[in-house]
Amino acid sequence: MRKSSVVLLPFGLLLLGCANSSSSSSSGYDPNLYEFDSGSLSYNVVSEGKVGVIGFSKKWDGNGDIEIPEMAEGYSVIAVLESAFEESDGLKKITLSDSISYIEQNAFYDCVLLQEVDLGDGLSEVGDFAFAGVTLLESIELPSSLISLGEGCFANADSLDAIILPRSVTTIGPKAFESDAQLTIYCEASQVPSGWDSSWNLDGGTAYFYSETQTDGYWHYDSSGNPVLW
């Protein structure tokens, strides 16, 4: 039988291992390391040399602002994992580093005080209901690296007035903006891409597609780079 053991490293990293496990590889990856705290956040190893955020650590002081770094204890931080900050009523501002490539489902679900979100420039995927119920969020910029938006990812975002969907977005799940009747959606695509679910905007806001030539029901960028309807 494999017996669990706990070793406290000098720099405070909690190593969850096995008594008969071998030492870490030269890359610094230990397959027996699962979770650890660093600063105000907790992490889970997702692959060799890479981790995802799983929530607050005990060191978080509850000040409302969180910045997710590119590195944590020598690991590259690449994700915000499932339900990491779900129903965190003290979270008001979140800043992601450019190393974050995906946000899993329910990651910020029902964070009712969350008002500011910076997604960074490396994000490719937002999971199902990731920002659903974020009722105080008024604006959010989606990066040009974004490829996929999950089901209901911005549902019930009552204060969100406008959003630009980058041309890079090739997949959108059902009801991504459900109950966001106040929302204006500016799609950089000229028509609905084949990868968008047929109900992607069901019960959502008003969507417009981009055109430099067609004016009726389309939008474009003005000289200042702002989206405007023709």
PyMOL CGO cylinders between C-alpha atoms (Angstrom):
from pymol import cmd
from pymol.cgo import CYLINDER

trace = [
    CYLINDER, 0.00, 0.00, 0.00, 1.26, 3.50, -0.87, 0.3, 1, 1, 1, 1, 1, 1,
    CYLINDER, 1.26, 3.50, -0.87, 1.36, 5.70, 2.17, 0.3, 1, 1, 1, 1, 1, 1,
    CYLINDER, 1.36, 5.70, 2.17, 0.80, 9.45, 1.87, 0.3, 1, 1, 1, 1, 1, 1,
    CYLINDER, 0.80, 9.45, 1.87, 3.33, 11.86, 3.30, 0.3, 1, 1, 1, 1, 1, 1,
    CYLINDER, 3.33, 11.86, 3.30, 3.68, 15.62, 3.65, 0.3, 1, 1, 1, 1, 1, 1,
    CYLINDER, 3.68, 15.62, 3.65, 6.98, 17.47, 3.31, 0.3, 1, 1, 1, 1, 1, 1,
    CYLINDER, 6.98, 17.47, 3.31, 7.31, 21.20, 3.99, 0.3, 1, 1, 1, 1, 1, 1,
    CYLINDER, 7.31, 21.20, 3.99, 9.94, 22.69, 1.69, 0.3, 1, 1, 1, 1, 1, 1,
    CYLINDER, 9.94, 22.69, 1.69, 12.10, 25.62, 2.84, 0.3, 1, 1, 1, 1, 1, 1,
    CYLINDER, 12.10, 25.62, 2.84, 10.25, 28.15, 0.69, 0.3, 1, 1, 1, 1, 1, 1,
    CYLINDER, 10.25, 28.15, 0.69, 6.88, 27.10, 2.06, 0.3, 1, 1, 1, 1, 1, 1,
    CYLINDER, 6.88, 27.10, 2.06, 5.61, 24.96, -0.81, 0.3, 1, 1, 1, 1, 1, 1,
    CYLINDER, 5.61, 24.96, -0.81, 3.35, 22.17, 0.35, 0.3, 1, 1, 1, 1, 1, 1,
    CYLINDER, 3.35, 22.17, 0.35, 4.33, 18.91, -1.30, 0.3, 1, 1, 1, 1, 1, 1,
    CYLINDER, 4.33, 18.91, -1.30, 1.72, 16.19, -1.32, 0.3, 1, 1, 1, 1, 1, 1,
    CYLINDER, 1.72, 16.19, -1.32, 3.56, 13.03, -2.21, 0.3, 1, 1, 1, 1, 1, 1,
    CYLINDER, 3.56, 13.03, -2.21, 4.06, 9.35, -1.57, 0.3, 1, 1, 1, 1, 1, 1,
    CYLINDER, 4.06, 9.35, -1.57, 6.56, 7.73, 0.75, 0.3, 1, 1, 1, 1, 1, 1,
    CYLINDER, 6.56, 7.73, 0.75, 8.01, 5.56, -1.97, 0.3, 1, 1, 1, 1, 1, 1,
    CYLINDER, 8.01, 5.56, -1.97, 7.99, 8.17, -4.72, 0.3, 1, 1, 1, 1, 1, 1,
    CYLINDER, 7.99, 8.17, -4.72, 11.13, 9.14, -6.60, 0.3, 1, 1, 1, 1, 1, 1,
    CYLINDER, 11.13, 9.14, -6.60, 12.68, 12.61, -6.60, 0.3, 1, 1, 1, 1, 1, 1,
    CYLINDER, 12.68, 12.61, -6.60, 11.57, 15.39, -8.95, 0.3, 1, 1, 1, 1, 1, 1,
    CYLINDER, 11.57, 15.39, -8.95, 12.84, 15.42, -12.51, 0.3, 1, 1, 1, 1, 1, 1,
    CYLINDER, 12.84, 15.42, -12.51, 15.38, 17.96, -13.73, 0.3, 1, 1, 1, 1, 1, 1,
    CYLINDER, 15.38, 17.96, -13.73, 12.51, 20.01, -15.22, 0.3, 1, 1, 1, 1, 1, 1,
    CYLINDER, 12.51, 20.01, -15.22, 11.17, 20.68, -11.72, 0.3, 1, 1, 1, 1, 1, 1,
    CYLINDER, 11.17, 20.68, -11.72, 7.98, 18.71, -12.34, 0.3, 1, 1, 1, 1, 1, 1,
    CYLINDER, 7.98, 18.71, -12.34, 6.98, 16.24, -9.62, 0.3, 1, 1, 1, 1, 1, 1,
    CYLINDER, 6.98, 16.24, -9.62, 4.06, 13.98, -10.59, 0.3, 1, 1, 1, 1, 1, 1,
    CYLINDER, 4.06, 13.98, -10.59, 3.17, 13.65, -6.92, 0.3, 1, 1, 1, 1, 1, 1,
    CYLINDER, 3.17, 13.65, -6.92, 2.69, 17.39, -6.43, 0.3, 1, 1, 1, 1, 1, 1,
    CYLINDER, 2.69, 17.39, -6.43, -0.99, 18.18, -6.68, 0.3, 1, 1, 1, 1, 1, 1,
    CYLINDER, -0.99, 18.18, -6.68, -1.94, 21.36, -4.84, 0.3, 1, 1, 1, 1, 1, 1,
    CYLINDER, -1.94, 21.36, -4.84, -0.02, 24.21, -3.26, 0.3, 1, 1, 1, 1, 1, 1,
    CYLINDER, -0.02, 24.21, -3.26, -0.46, 27.78, -2.08, 0.3, 1, 1, 1, 1, 1, 1,
    CYLINDER, -0.46, 27.78, -2.08, 1.55, 30.75, -3.27, 0.3, 1, 1, 1, 1, 1, 1,
    CYLINDER, 1.55, 30.75, -3.27, 0.70, 34.19, -1.99, 0.3, 1, 1, 1, 1, 1, 1,
    CYLINDER, 0.70, 34.19, -1.99, -3.05, 34.77, -1.94, 0.3, 1, 1, 1, 1, 1, 1,
    CYLINDER, -3.05, 34.77, -1.94, -3.89, 31.98, -4.40, 0.3, 1, 1, 1, 1, 1, 1,
    CYLINDER, -3.89, 31.98, -4.40, -4.05, 28.19, -4.46, 0.3, 1, 1, 1, 1, 1, 1,
    CYLINDER, -4.05, 28.19, -4.46, -2.95, 26.12, -7.45, 0.3, 1, 1, 1, 1, 1, 1,
    CYLINDER, -2.95, 26.12, -7.45, -3.34, 22.66, -8.90, 0.3, 1, 1, 1, 1, 1, 1,
    CYLINDER, -3.34, 22.66, -8.90, -0.83, 21.03, -11.23, 0.3, 1, 1, 1, 1, 1, 1,
    CYLINDER, -0.83, 21.03, -11.23, -2.46, 20.30, -14.60, 0.3, 1, 1, 1, 1, 1, 1,
    CYLINDER, -2.46, 20.30, -14.60, 0.53, 19.06, -16.60, 0.3, 1, 1, 1, 1, 1, 1,
    CYLINDER, 0.53, 19.06, -16.60, 4.31, 19.06, -16.44, 0.3, 1, 1, 1, 1, 1, 1,
    CYLINDER, 4.31, 19.06, -16.44, 5.49, 22.49, -15.36, 0.3, 1, 1, 1, 1, 1, 1,
    CYLINDER, 5.49, 22.49, -15.36, 2.00, 23.99, -15.59, 0.3, 1, 1, 1, 1, 1, 1,
    CYLINDER, 2.00, 23.99, -15.59, -0.70, 24.85, -13.04, 0.3, 1, 1, 1, 1, 1, 1,
    CYLINDER, -0.70, 24.85, -13.04, -4.19, 26.27, -12.83, 0.3, 1, 1, 1, 1, 1, 1,
    CYLINDER, -4.19, 26.27, -12.83, -5.68, 28.48, -10.14, 0.3, 1, 1, 1, 1, 1, 1,
    CYLINDER, -5.68, 28.48, -10.14, -8.23, 26.74, -7.91, 0.3, 1, 1, 1, 1, 1, 1,
    CYLINDER, -8.23, 26.74, -7.91, -9.15, 29.61, -5.59, 0.3, 1, 1, 1, 1, 1, 1,
    CYLINDER, -9.15, 29.61, -5.59, -7.97, 31.76, -2.73, 0.3, 1, 1, 1, 1, 1, 1,
    CYLINDER, -7.97, 31.76, -2.73, -5.36, 30.66, -0.25, 0.3, 1, 1, 1, 1, 1, 1,
    CYLINDER, -5.36, 30.66, -0.25, -5.64, 31.39, 3.46, 0.3, 1, 1, 1, 1, 1, 1,
    CYLINDER, -5.64, 31.39, 3.46, -3.35, 34.38, 2.92, 0.3, 1, 1, 1, 1, 1, 1,
    CYLINDER, -3.35, 34.38, 2.92, -5.90, 36.31, 0.88, 0.3, 1, 1, 1, 1, 1, 1,
    CYLINDER, -5.90, 36.31, 0.88, -6.80, 39.40, 2.86, 0.3, 1, 1, 1, 1, 1, 1,
    CYLINDER, -6.80, 39.40, 2.86, -10.20, 39.91, 1.25, 0.3, 1, 1, 1, 1, 1, 1,
    CYLINDER, -10.20, 39.91, 1.25, -9.34, 43.31, -0.23, 0.3, 1, 1, 1, 1, 1, 1,
    CYLINDER, -9.34, 43.31, -0.23, -11.37, 42.53, -3.36, 0.3, 1, 1, 1, 1, 1, 1,
    CYLINDER, -11.37, 42.53, -3.36, -8.57, 42.59, -5.97, 0.3, 1, 1, 1, 1, 1, 1,
    CYLINDER, -8.57, 42.59, -5.97, -6.74, 39.58, -7.37, 0.3, 1, 1, 1, 1, 1, 1,
    CYLINDER, -6.74, 39.58, -7.37, -3.95, 39.45, -9.95, 0.3, 1, 1, 1, 1, 1, 1,
    CYLINDER, -3.95, 39.45, -9.95, -3.16, 36.02, -11.38, 0.3, 1, 1, 1, 1, 1, 1,
    CYLINDER, -3.16, 36.02, -11.38, 0.56, 35.87, -12.22, 0.3, 1, 1, 1, 1, 1, 1,
    CYLINDER, 0.56, 35.87, -12.22, 2.40, 34.20, -15.08, 0.3, 1, 1, 1, 1, 1, 1,
    CYLINDER, 2.40, 34.20, -15.08, 4.45, 32.03, -12.73, 0.3, 1, 1, 1, 1, 1, 1,
    CYLINDER, 4.45, 32.03, -12.73, 3.90, 30.44, -9.32, 0.3, 1, 1, 1, 1, 1, 1,
    CYLINDER, 3.90, 30.44, -9.32, 6.74, 28.63, -7.52, 0.3, 1, 1, 1, 1, 1, 1,
    CYLINDER, 6.74, 28.63, -7.52, 8.44, 27.90, -10.85, 0.3, 1, 1, 1, 1, 1, 1,
    CYLINDER, 8.44, 27.90, -10.85, 5.28, 26.70, -12.59, 0.3, 1, 1, 1, 1, 1, 1,
    CYLINDER, 5.28, 26.70, -12.59, 3.63, 28.42, -15.54, 0.3, 1, 1, 1, 1, 1, 1,
    CYLINDER, 3.63, 28.42, -15.54, 0.09, 29.50, -14.66, 0.3, 1, 1, 1, 1, 1, 1,
    CYLINDER, 0.09, 29.50, -14.66, -2.10, 28.66, -17.66, 0.3, 1, 1, 1, 1, 1, 1,
    CYLINDER, -2.10, 28.66, -17.66, -5.68, 28.40, -16.41, 0.3, 1, 1, 1, 1, 1, 1,
    CYLINDER, -5.68, 28.40, -16.41, -8.40, 29.36, -13.97, 0.3, 1, 1, 1, 1, 1, 1,
    CYLINDER, -8.40, 29.36, -13.97, -9.93, 26.01, -13.10, 0.3, 1, 1, 1, 1, 1, 1,
    CYLINDER, -9.93, 26.01, -13.10, -13.52, 24.91, -12.58, 0.3, 1, 1, 1, 1, 1, 1,
    CYLINDER, -13.52, 24.91, -12.58, -15.45, 26.88, -9.92, 0.3, 1, 1, 1, 1, 1, 1,
    CYLINDER, -15.45, 26.88, -9.92, -12.22, 28.48, -8.69, 0.3, 1, 1, 1, 1, 1, 1,
    CYLINDER, -12.22, 28.48, -8.69, -13.91, 31.67, -7.49, 0.3, 1, 1, 1, 1, 1, 1,
    CYLINDER, -13.91, 31.67, -7.49, -17.56, 30.63, -7.68, 0.3, 1, 1, 1, 1, 1, 1,
    CYLINDER, -17.56, 30.63, -7.68, -19.78, 32.78, -5.42, 0.3, 1, 1, 1, 1, 1, 1,
    CYLINDER, -19.78, 32.78, -5.42, -16.78, 34.71, -4.07, 0.3, 1, 1, 1, 1, 1, 1,
    CYLINDER, -16.78, 34.71, -4.07, -18.73, 37.70, -2.81, 0.3, 1, 1, 1, 1, 1, 1,
    CYLINDER, -18.73, 37.70, -2.81, -15.58, 39.61, -1.84, 0.3, 1, 1, 1, 1, 1, 1,
    CYLINDER, -15.58, 39.61, -1.84, -14.02, 39.61, -5.31, 0.3, 1, 1, 1, 1, 1, 1,
    CYLINDER, -14.02, 39.61, -5.31, -14.26, 42.99, -7.07, 0.3, 1, 1, 1, 1, 1, 1,
    CYLINDER, -14.26, 42.99, -7.07, -11.42, 43.04, -9.60, 0.3, 1, 1, 1, 1, 1, 1,
    CYLINDER, -11.42, 43.04, -9.60, -9.56, 40.29, -11.43, 0.3, 1, 1, 1, 1, 1, 1,
    CYLINDER, -9.56, 40.29, -11.43, -6.49, 40.69, -13.64, 0.3, 1, 1, 1, 1, 1, 1,
    CYLINDER, -6.49, 40.69, -13.64, -5.20, 37.73, -15.67, 0.3, 1, 1, 1, 1, 1, 1,
    CYLINDER, -5.20, 37.73, -15.67, -1.67, 37.48, -16.98, 0.3, 1, 1, 1, 1, 1, 1,
    CYLINDER, -1.67, 37.48, -16.98, -1.08, 36.79, -20.67, 0.3, 1, 1, 1, 1, 1, 1,
    CYLINDER, -1.08, 36.79, -20.67, -0.11, 33.21, -19.77, 0.3, 1, 1, 1, 1, 1, 1,
    CYLINDER, -0.11, 33.21, -19.77, -3.72, 32.27, -19.00, 0.3, 1, 1, 1, 1, 1, 1,
    CYLINDER, -3.72, 32.27, -19.00, -5.07, 30.32, -21.98, 0.3, 1, 1, 1, 1, 1, 1,
    CYLINDER, -5.07, 30.32, -21.98, -8.38, 29.04, -20.63, 0.3, 1, 1, 1, 1, 1, 1,
    CYLINDER, -8.38, 29.04, -20.63, -11.00, 29.68, -17.98, 0.3, 1, 1, 1, 1, 1, 1,
    CYLINDER, -11.00, 29.68, -17.98, -13.03, 26.64, -16.99, 0.3, 1, 1, 1, 1, 1, 1,
    CYLINDER, -13.03, 26.64, -16.99, -16.74, 26.41, -16.26, 0.3, 1, 1, 1, 1, 1, 1,
    CYLINDER, -16.74, 26.41, -16.26, -18.24, 28.33, -13.36, 0.3, 1, 1, 1, 1, 1, 1,
    CYLINDER, -18.24, 28.33, -13.36, -14.86, 29.91, -12.60, 0.3, 1, 1, 1, 1, 1, 1,
    CYLINDER, -14.86, 29.91, -12.60, -16.41, 33.28, -11.63, 0.3, 1, 1, 1, 1, 1, 1,
    CYLINDER, -16.41, 33.28, -11.63, -20.03, 32.16, -11.45, 0.3, 1, 1, 1, 1, 1, 1,
    CYLINDER, -20.03, 32.16, -11.45, -22.22, 34.42, -9.32, 0.3, 1, 1, 1, 1, 1, 1,
    CYLINDER, -22.22, 34.42, -9.32, -19.42, 36.75, -8.21, 0.3, 1, 1, 1, 1, 1, 1,
    CYLINDER, -19.42, 36.75, -8.21, -21.97, 39.44, -7.50, 0.3, 1, 1, 1, 1, 1, 1,
    CYLINDER, -21.97, 39.44, -7.50, -19.48, 42.19, -6.57, 0.3, 1, 1, 1, 1, 1, 1,
    CYLINDER, -19.48, 42.19, -6.57, -17.09, 41.65, -9.48, 0.3, 1, 1, 1, 1, 1, 1,
    CYLINDER, -17.09, 41.65, -9.48, -16.86, 44.93, -11.42, 0.3, 1, 1, 1, 1, 1, 1,
    CYLINDER, -16.86, 44.93, -11.42, -13.55, 44.87, -13.32, 0.3, 1, 1, 1, 1, 1, 1,
    CYLINDER, -13.55, 44.87, -13.32, -12.06, 42.08, -15.41, 0.3, 1, 1, 1, 1, 1, 1,
    CYLINDER, -12.06, 42.08, -15.41, -8.83, 42.15, -17.42, 0.3, 1, 1, 1, 1, 1, 1,
    CYLINDER, -8.83, 42.15, -17.42, -8.54, 38.92, -19.41, 0.3, 1, 1, 1, 1, 1, 1,
    CYLINDER, -8.54, 38.92, -19.41, -4.99, 39.51, -20.66, 0.3, 1, 1, 1, 1, 1, 1,
    CYLINDER, -4.99, 39.51, -20.66, -3.85, 38.84, -24.24, 0.3, 1, 1, 1, 1, 1, 1,
    CYLINDER, -3.85, 38.84, -24.24, -3.41, 35.06, -24.30, 0.3, 1, 1, 1, 1, 1, 1,
    CYLINDER, -3.41, 35.06, -24.30, -6.86, 33.72, -23.48, 0.3, 1, 1, 1, 1, 1, 1,
    CYLINDER, -6.86, 33.72, -23.48, -8.34, 31.25, -25.97, 0.3, 1, 1, 1, 1, 1, 1,
    CYLINDER, -8.34, 31.25, -25.97, -11.30, 29.67, -24.16, 0.3, 1, 1, 1, 1, 1, 1,
    CYLINDER, -11.30, 29.67, -24.16, -14.00, 30.75, -21.70, 0.3, 1, 1, 1, 1, 1, 1,
    CYLINDER, -14.00, 30.75, -21.70, -15.95, 27.83, -20.25, 0.3, 1, 1, 1, 1, 1, 1,
    CYLINDER, -15.95, 27.83, -20.25, -19.65, 27.29, -19.58, 0.3, 1, 1, 1, 1, 1, 1,
    CYLINDER, -19.65, 27.29, -19.58, -21.21, 29.82, -17.18, 0.3, 1, 1, 1, 1, 1, 1,
    CYLINDER, -21.21, 29.82, -17.18, -17.76, 31.20, -16.34, 0.3, 1, 1, 1, 1, 1, 1,
    CYLINDER, -17.76, 31.20, -16.34, -19.07, 34.75, -15.78, 0.3, 1, 1, 1, 1, 1, 1,
    CYLINDER, -19.07, 34.75, -15.78, -22.77, 34.00, -15.37, 0.3, 1, 1, 1, 1, 1, 1,
    CYLINDER, -22.77, 34.00, -15.37, -24.46, 36.04, -12.68, 0.3, 1, 1, 1, 1, 1, 1,
    CYLINDER, -24.46, 36.04, -12.68, -21.71, 38.69, -12.57, 0.3, 1, 1, 1, 1, 1, 1,
    CYLINDER, -21.71, 38.69, -12.57, -24.33, 41.40, -12.19, 0.3, 1, 1, 1, 1, 1, 1,
    CYLINDER, -24.33, 41.40, -12.19, -22.11, 44.46, -11.60, 0.3, 1, 1, 1, 1, 1, 1,
    CYLINDER, -22.11, 44.46, -11.60, -19.74, 43.99, -14.53, 0.3, 1, 1, 1, 1, 1, 1,
    CYLINDER, -19.74, 43.99, -14.53, -20.34, 46.91, -16.93, 0.3, 1, 1, 1, 1, 1, 1,
    CYLINDER, -20.34, 46.91, -16.93, -17.70, 46.23, -19.58, 0.3, 1, 1, 1, 1, 1, 1,
    CYLINDER, -17.70, 46.23, -19.58, -15.18, 43.62, -20.64, 0.3, 1, 1, 1, 1, 1, 1,
    CYLINDER, -15.18, 43.62, -20.64, -12.67, 43.45, -23.48, 0.3, 1, 1, 1, 1, 1, 1,
    CYLINDER, -12.67, 43.45, -23.48, -12.30, 40.07, -25.15, 0.3, 1, 1, 1, 1, 1, 1,
    CYLINDER, -12.30, 40.07, -25.15, -8.77, 39.50, -26.54, 0.3, 1, 1, 1, 1, 1, 1,
    CYLINDER, -8.77, 39.50, -26.54, -8.08, 38.74, -30.19, 0.3, 1, 1, 1, 1, 1, 1,
    CYLINDER, -8.08, 38.74, -30.19, -6.64, 35.39, -29.09, 0.3, 1, 1, 1, 1, 1, 1,
    CYLINDER, -6.64, 35.39, -29.09, -10.09, 34.17, -28.01, 0.3, 1, 1, 1, 1, 1, 1,
    CYLINDER, -10.09, 34.17, -28.01, -11.47, 31.16, -29.90, 0.3, 1, 1, 1, 1, 1, 1,
    CYLINDER, -11.47, 31.16, -29.90, -14.30, 29.70, -27.83, 0.3, 1, 1, 1, 1, 1, 1,
    CYLINDER, -14.30, 29.70, -27.83, -17.11, 30.92, -25.55, 0.3, 1, 1, 1, 1, 1, 1,
    CYLINDER, -17.11, 30.92, -25.55, -19.07, 28.34, -23.57, 0.3, 1, 1, 1, 1, 1, 1,
    CYLINDER, -19.07, 28.34, -23.57, -22.75, 27.93, -22.84, 0.3, 1, 1, 1, 1, 1, 1,
    CYLINDER, -22.75, 27.93, -22.84, -24.22, 30.74, -20.76, 0.3, 1, 1, 1, 1, 1, 1,
    CYLINDER, -24.22, 30.74, -20.76, -20.77, 32.21, -20.17, 0.3, 1, 1, 1, 1, 1, 1,
    CYLINDER, -20.77, 32.21, -20.17, -22.12, 35.76, -19.70, 0.3, 1, 1, 1, 1, 1, 1,
    CYLINDER, -22.12, 35.76, -19.70, -25.73, 34.91, -18.78, 0.3, 1, 1, 1, 1, 1, 1,
    CYLINDER, -25.73, 34.91, -18.78, -27.44, 37.24, -16.31, 0.3, 1, 1, 1, 1, 1, 1,
    CYLINDER, -27.44, 37.24, -16.31, -24.72, 39.87, -16.60, 0.3, 1, 1, 1, 1, 1, 1,
    CYLINDER, -24.72, 39.87, -16.60, -27.29, 42.57, -15.90, 0.3, 1, 1, 1, 1, 1, 1,
    CYLINDER, -27.29, 42.57, -15.90, -24.97, 45.59, -16.09, 0.3, 1, 1, 1, 1, 1, 1,
    CYLINDER, -24.97, 45.59, -16.09, -23.02, 44.64, -19.22, 0.3, 1, 1, 1, 1, 1, 1,
    CYLINDER, -23.02, 44.64, -19.22, -23.90, 47.27, -21.84, 0.3, 1, 1, 1, 1, 1, 1,
    CYLINDER, -23.90, 47.27, -21.84, -21.78, 46.30, -24.83, 0.3, 1, 1, 1, 1, 1, 1,
    CYLINDER, -21.78, 46.30, -24.83, -19.30, 43.66, -25.90, 0.3, 1, 1, 1, 1, 1, 1,
    CYLINDER, -19.30, 43.66, -25.90, -17.18, 43.10, -29.01, 0.3, 1, 1, 1, 1, 1, 1,
    CYLINDER, -17.18, 43.10, -29.01, -16.80, 39.51, -30.19, 0.3, 1, 1, 1, 1, 1, 1,
    CYLINDER, -16.80, 39.51, -30.19, -13.42, 39.25, -31.95, 0.3, 1, 1, 1, 1, 1, 1,
    CYLINDER, -13.42, 39.25, -31.95, -13.23, 37.73, -35.41, 0.3, 1, 1, 1, 1, 1, 1,
    CYLINDER, -13.23, 37.73, -35.41, -11.09, 34.98, -33.86, 0.3, 1, 1, 1, 1, 1, 1,
    CYLINDER, -11.09, 34.98, -33.86, -14.11, 33.51, -32.03, 0.3, 1, 1, 1, 1, 1, 1,
    CYLINDER, -14.11, 33.51, -32.03, -15.11, 30.42, -33.99, 0.3, 1, 1, 1, 1, 1, 1,
    CYLINDER, -15.11, 30.42, -33.99, -17.21, 28.62, -31.35, 0.3, 1, 1, 1, 1, 1, 1,
    CYLINDER, -17.21, 28.62, -31.35, -20.00, 29.88, -29.10, 0.3, 1, 1, 1, 1, 1, 1,
    CYLINDER, -20.00, 29.88, -29.10, -22.24, 27.65, -27.00, 0.3, 1, 1, 1, 1, 1, 1,
    CYLINDER, -22.24, 27.65, -27.00, -25.99, 27.98, -26.40, 0.3, 1, 1, 1, 1, 1, 1,
    CYLINDER, -25.99, 27.98, -26.40, -27.45, 31.02, -24.66, 0.3, 1, 1, 1, 1, 1, 1,
    CYLINDER, -27.45, 31.02, -24.66, -24.08, 32.65, -24.10, 0.3, 1, 1, 1, 1, 1, 1,
    CYLINDER, -24.08, 32.65, -24.10, -25.77, 35.97, -23.22, 0.3, 1, 1, 1, 1, 1, 1,
    CYLINDER, -25.77, 35.97, -23.22, -29.06, 34.72, -21.80, 0.3, 1, 1, 1, 1, 1, 1,
    CYLINDER, -29.06, 34.72, -21.80, -31.16, 37.34, -19.96, 0.3, 1, 1, 1, 1, 1, 1,
    CYLINDER, -31.16, 37.34, -19.96, -28.87, 40.17, -21.11, 0.3, 1, 1, 1, 1, 1, 1,
    CYLINDER, -28.87, 40.17, -21.11, -31.60, 42.10, -22.94, 0.3, 1, 1, 1, 1, 1, 1,
    CYLINDER, -31.60, 42.10, -22.94, -29.74, 45.40, -22.34, 0.3, 1, 1, 1, 1, 1, 1,
    CYLINDER, -29.74, 45.40, -22.34, -26.61, 44.17, -24.13, 0.3, 1, 1, 1, 1, 1, 1,
    CYLINDER, -26.61, 44.17, -24.13, -25.37, 45.32, -27.54, 0.3, 1, 1, 1, 1, 1, 1,
    CYLINDER, -25.37, 45.32, -27.54, -23.18, 42.65, -29.16, 0.3, 1, 1, 1, 1, 1, 1,
    CYLINDER, -23.18, 42.65, -29.16, -20.76, 43.81, -31.85, 0.3, 1, 1, 1, 1, 1, 1,
    CYLINDER, -20.76, 43.81, -31.85, -19.58, 40.79, -33.85, 0.3, 1, 1, 1, 1, 1, 1,
    CYLINDER, -19.58, 40.79, -33.85, -16.43, 41.34, -35.88, 0.3, 1, 1, 1, 1, 1, 1,
    CYLINDER, -16.43, 41.34, -35.88, -17.55, 38.47, -38.11, 0.3, 1, 1, 1, 1, 1, 1,
    CYLINDER, -17.55, 38.47, -38.11, -19.61, 39.52, -41.14, 0.3, 1, 1, 1, 1, 1, 1,
    CYLINDER, -19.61, 39.52, -41.14, -22.10, 36.69, -40.56, 0.3, 1, 1, 1, 1, 1, 1,
    CYLINDER, -22.10, 36.69, -40.56, -22.77, 33.91, -38.05, 0.3, 1, 1, 1, 1, 1, 1,
    CYLINDER, -22.77, 33.91, -38.05, -19.82, 31.47, -38.18, 0.3, 1, 1, 1, 1, 1, 1,
    CYLINDER, -19.82, 31.47, -38.18, -20.67, 27.82, -38.64, 0.3, 1, 1, 1, 1, 1, 1,
    CYLINDER, -20.67, 27.82, -38.64, -19.23, 26.95, -35.22, 0.3, 1, 1, 1, 1, 1, 1,
    CYLINDER, -19.23, 26.95, -35.22, -21.63, 29.20, -33.31, 0.3, 1, 1, 1, 1, 1, 1,
    CYLINDER, -21.63, 29.20, -33.31, -24.56, 27.34, -31.80, 0.3, 1, 1, 1, 1, 1, 1,
    CYLINDER, -24.56, 27.34, -31.80, -27.90, 28.14, -33.43, 0.3, 1, 1, 1, 1, 1, 1,
    CYLINDER, -27.90, 28.14, -33.43, -29.11, 29.44, -30.06, 0.3, 1, 1, 1, 1, 1, 1,
    CYLINDER, -29.11, 29.44, -30.06, -25.92, 31.31, -29.17, 0.3, 1, 1, 1, 1, 1, 1,
    CYLINDER, -25.92, 31.31, -29.17, -27.85, 34.52, -28.50, 0.3, 1, 1, 1, 1, 1, 1,
    CYLINDER, -27.85, 34.52, -28.50, -31.21, 33.08, -27.49, 0.3, 1, 1, 1, 1, 1, 1,
    CYLINDER, -31.21, 33.08, -27.49, -32.87, 35.38, -24.95, 0.3, 1, 1, 1, 1, 1, 1,
    CYLINDER, -32.87, 35.38, -24.95, -29.78, 37.58, -25.16, 0.3, 1, 1, 1, 1, 1, 1,
    CYLINDER, -29.78, 37.58, -25.16, -29.01, 41.08, -26.37, 0.3, 1, 1, 1, 1, 1, 1,
    CYLINDER, -29.01, 41.08, -26.37, -29.08, 42.71, -29.78, 0.3, 1, 1, 1, 1, 1, 1,
    CYLINDER, -29.08, 42.71, -29.78, -26.34, 41.47, -32.10, 0.3, 1, 1, 1, 1, 1, 1,
    CYLINDER, -26.34, 41.47, -32.10, -24.84, 43.30, -35.08, 0.3, 1, 1, 1, 1, 1, 1,
    CYLINDER, -24.84, 43.30, -35.08, -22.31, 42.03, -37.60, 0.3, 1, 1, 1, 1, 1, 1,
    CYLINDER, -22.31, 42.03, -37.60, -19.41, 43.92, -39.13, 0.3, 1, 1, 1, 1, 1, 1,
    CYLINDER, -19.41, 43.92, -39.13, -19.33, 45.45, -42.59, 0.3, 1, 1, 1, 1, 1, 1,
    CYLINDER, -19.33, 45.45, -42.59, -17.49, 48.27, -44.32, 0.3, 1, 1, 1, 1, 1, 1,
    CYLINDER, -17.49, 48.27, -44.32, -19.98, 48.32, -47.19, 0.3, 1, 1, 1, 1, 1, 1,
    CYLINDER, -19.98, 48.32, -47.19, -23.40, 47.22, -45.94, 0.3, 1, 1, 1, 1, 1, 1,
    CYLINDER, -23.40, 47.22, -45.94, -25.05, 49.79, -43.73, 0.3, 1, 1, 1, 1, 1, 1,
    CYLINDER, -25.05, 49.79, -43.73, -28.47, 48.47, -42.78, 0.3, 1, 1, 1, 1, 1, 1,
    CYLINDER, -28.47, 48.47, -42.78, -28.16, 46.57, -39.50, 0.3, 1, 1, 1, 1, 1, 1,
    CYLINDER, -28.16, 46.57, -39.50, -24.35, 46.45, -39.53, 0.3, 1, 1, 1, 1, 1, 1,
    CYLINDER, -24.35, 46.45, -39.53, -21.58, 48.24, -37.65, 0.3, 1, 1, 1, 1, 1, 1,
    CYLINDER, -21.58, 48.24, -37.65, -18.02, 49.43, -38.18, 0.3, 1, 1, 1, 1, 1, 1,
    CYLINDER, -18.02, 49.43, -38.18, -15.22, 51.18, -36.31, 0.3, 1, 1, 1, 1, 1, 1,
    CYLINDER, -15.22, 51.18, -36.31, -15.12, 54.96, -36.32, 0.3, 1, 1, 1, 1, 1, 1,
    CYLINDER, -15.12, 54.96, -36.32, -11.92, 57.00, -36.73, 0.3, 1, 1, 1, 1, 1, 1,
    CYLINDER, -11.92, 57.00, -36.73, -11.23, 56.62, -32.99, 0.3, 1, 1, 1, 1, 1, 1,
    CYLINDER, -11.23, 56.62, -32.99, -11.58, 52.86, -33.05, 0.3, 1, 1, 1, 1, 1, 1,
    CYLINDER, -11.58, 52.86, -33.05, -14.98, 52.76, -31.37, 0.3, 1, 1, 1, 1, 1, 1,
    CYLINDER, -14.98, 52.76, -31.37, -17.81, 50.51, -32.62, 0.3, 1, 1, 1, 1, 1, 1,
    CYLINDER, -17.81, 50.51, -32.62, -20.69, 52.43, -34.18, 0.3, 1, 1, 1, 1, 1, 1,
    CYLINDER, -20.69, 52.43, -34.18, -23.77, 51.41, -36.10, 0.3, 1, 1, 1, 1, 1, 1,
    CYLINDER, -23.77, 51.41, -36.10, -24.11, 52.59, -39.68, 0.3, 1, 1, 1, 1, 1, 1,
]
cmd.load_cgo(trace, "trace")
